[in-house]
Amino acid sequence: MDMLTGAQIAEANLTDWRKLAQGLHARYLVDDFGTGARFVTAVGEAADPFGHYPRVSMGNGYIDLKLVTKDAIYRDDEGTEHVVEWVTQQDIDLARRITEIAVDHKLEADPASVSDIELGLDTAHSATIAPVWAALLTGDTDAQGRGTPSDEIRDATGRVPNLWFGDFDEQEAPSQRFHVEVYVAPEVAQQRVAAALAAGGTVVDDSNAPMLTVIADQDGNRGVLCVDASAAAKE
């Protein structure tokens, strides 16, 4: 099944869901564990006909859901097909059905609170070092390149954040190699940047904002606030 573009995801107008990194994310608020368990059971039953299920995480007062297709098809500029993890039409269809179930269960969505974390490592030798990080993070070297045409590390069970590799010029002066990428909903991006600045951080680079805003702490350590603006529903 073909991966969807950001514009196609935006056109779906999924009010409860936000596109973060590779997948669709939603959070529903629940009063107690039993309410959450009944909702998850209903979601599972609704997903059976799709043969496709969300990743579920339940905490005190909330349920987080993630939808992503593990074998979406991406075609590069030369027409070569790659199997990737990305949003497809089946994720859109199931997201709509889950929204209907949430309404039936009288649950409130909290899309502004969804978030996702990835790790970035700048290197000129990703193919060489990736097996080490795949083994260290997941215990399985097959995690290298899983669901991506690059050397990115992705754990099939979602236990650890994805690790991707950025380009690094060895002729440049030594600098921070690792950084954290924080994906948030578009409507809270400015608020998150403002909070970081109020806490003493500084904006290092906002030339690609709101999609990417590089923020440094007082010691110069950098993180990146990420927004998939292309997939945001148009008002």
C-alpha positions, 0 to 999 in steps of 0.5 A: 500500500502506497505511503501518503503525502503530508497533503493527503494526510491533511486532506483527511482532516483527522481532528483527533490525530496528529502526524508525528514522525512516521505515524499518526498519534492520538491521546484520549482522556479516561476517568479510570482503568476500566473505562480505558480497558473497555475502549481499547477492547472496542478498538481491537474489535474494530481493527480486526476487519482491517487486520491492522492495529494501533500501538497502545499505551495506557497511563493514569488518565489517558490512552495513547494510540499510534497508527503506522503501516510497517510495509508502506511503499515509497518510490524514490525519484528514479522510481525504485520502490522501498518498503518503509514505515509510514502512514497509508490509507488503512491508517486513515480509515482506522483512525476515523473508526477509532474516533467514532468509537471514542465518541461512542464511549464519550471520551475526550481527545487531547491531540495537542498533548501528543508527542514523540521522541527520536534520537539523531546522531551525526556521522560520516560512517552510518553504515559502519556504526549502525550495526553497533547501535542496532545491537545496543538499542534493540539486541538485533542488528536487523533493526538497521534499515528496518522500515526505511531506505537509510541506516536508521535504527528502528525497534520492531516493538517500539521499546526505544526511540528511533535513531537516525543518522545525520551527515557530518563533515569530519573536517569541521571542528568537533561538536555535539554529535547526539541530539534529541528530536521532539515531535509535537502537534503544530498548535503547541509548537510556539508554546513549547519554544517559548517555554524552553526560552523562558527556562533559559534556552536559546534558539540556535536555528529557526530557519526551517521553523516551524518544521524544525527549531534548534534549541540549546540549553545553557551548556550549549547542548542542542535539541530539535523541536519538530512539527510535520506542518505538511500534514496539518489539517487546514483551517 
